[in-house]
Amino acid sequence: MGDDTIQGQTESGMKQTGPVETKERTFDTRCSDLRLQLKDVGERIQRLKRRTAESATQPGEDRSEELANLTLAFRHLEDAEMRLGKAIQAYDGGRSVYDATDRSRTEENS
């Protein structure tokens, strides 16, 4: 998959696979698209974890290692999503979109 190709949901919430139709994709848009993809994979891991936990086991069968590794996989995706957010923050000059002192940025996104 090329650098300008995405799968999953875009920022607008539309499902999309293939090249983005805009002329220029900015760094923060690419990071945001990747974050959405990570969120989708994380949700799929959580569903798998629930199914694994709920599935019938044989007497003496232990699913704890499977569940622990699914938990770790999910946490690593959360970390990657956060790191991409930090990359966007750095791209924006260090301003956090959650910074309560910078109302202009949050009002623009409303």
N, C-alpha and C positions, 0 to 999 in steps of 0.2 A: 504494500500500500504506500503510495507516494505521500510526500509532505503535505500536499494540498487535498488529500482525500480523507474523508471522515466517515465513520460509521456510527450509528446510534442517533442521539438527539442533538440538535444544534441549540444554541442559546434561545432561539425562539420557541423551542419545544417541539419542532417538527422532526419526524423521523427522516433521516437522510443517509444515503450511501452514495459515495462517488464524489467527484470534484465539486467544490463549492463554486457557485455561479458568480460570486462577487469578483471584481477586478483585482482587488488586493486584500489579502487576509493579513491582518496585523498579528504581531507576536501574542498580544493578549487574547485575541480571538482564537488563535490556535491552541493556546493553553486552556482557555475556557472549554473548547470542544473536547480536549483530552480529559479534562476534569469530569465532564459529563459522561464520557465513555467509561472512566474509572468508576463513577457512581453506578452506572448500569451493571458493570461486572460485579461490583460489591453487592448489589441487590440480588444478583444471581447466586453469588456465594452464600448469602444469608438464606435464600430459599433452599439451596442444597443442604446447608447445615440443619435447617429445620426438618427437612425430609429425612436426613440421616439420623437425627435424634429421635424422630418419631417411628422409624422403621423397626419392625420386629427383629429381635436378635435371638440367636440360639443361646441356650443356657451356657453361661461361662464366657460368652462373646463380649468383648470390651470395645466399645466405639469411642472411648475417650481420646485416643491418639488421633483418630480421624477428625473429631470435633475440635480438638485443640489446634490442629494444623489449619482447619478452615477458619478458625478464629484469628489465627496469626496472619493468614492470607488476607482476610478482610481488614485487619489493622494496618497491614502494609499498604493496601490500597488507599485507606484513609490518609496515611502519612504522605503518599505520593500526591494525592489530591491537594493536601495542605501545602506541600512544597511547590506545586504548580501555582497555587494562590500566592505564595510568597514571591515567586518569579514574576507574576503579574504586578504585585505590589512594587517590586524593584523597578520594573519597566515603567510604572507610573510615577517614578521619582521617590519611592519610599512611602507614599501615602497609602494608608489602609482604608479600604472601603468601609471598615467598621469603626474607624476613628470618630468618636463622638464630637471632637473639636472641629472636624472638617465637614460641616453640614452641606457645603456646596456640592461635594461629590455624591453624597447620599441622596440629596434632593434631585440631582440630575438623573439618577437611576430610578426615581419614583414614577 
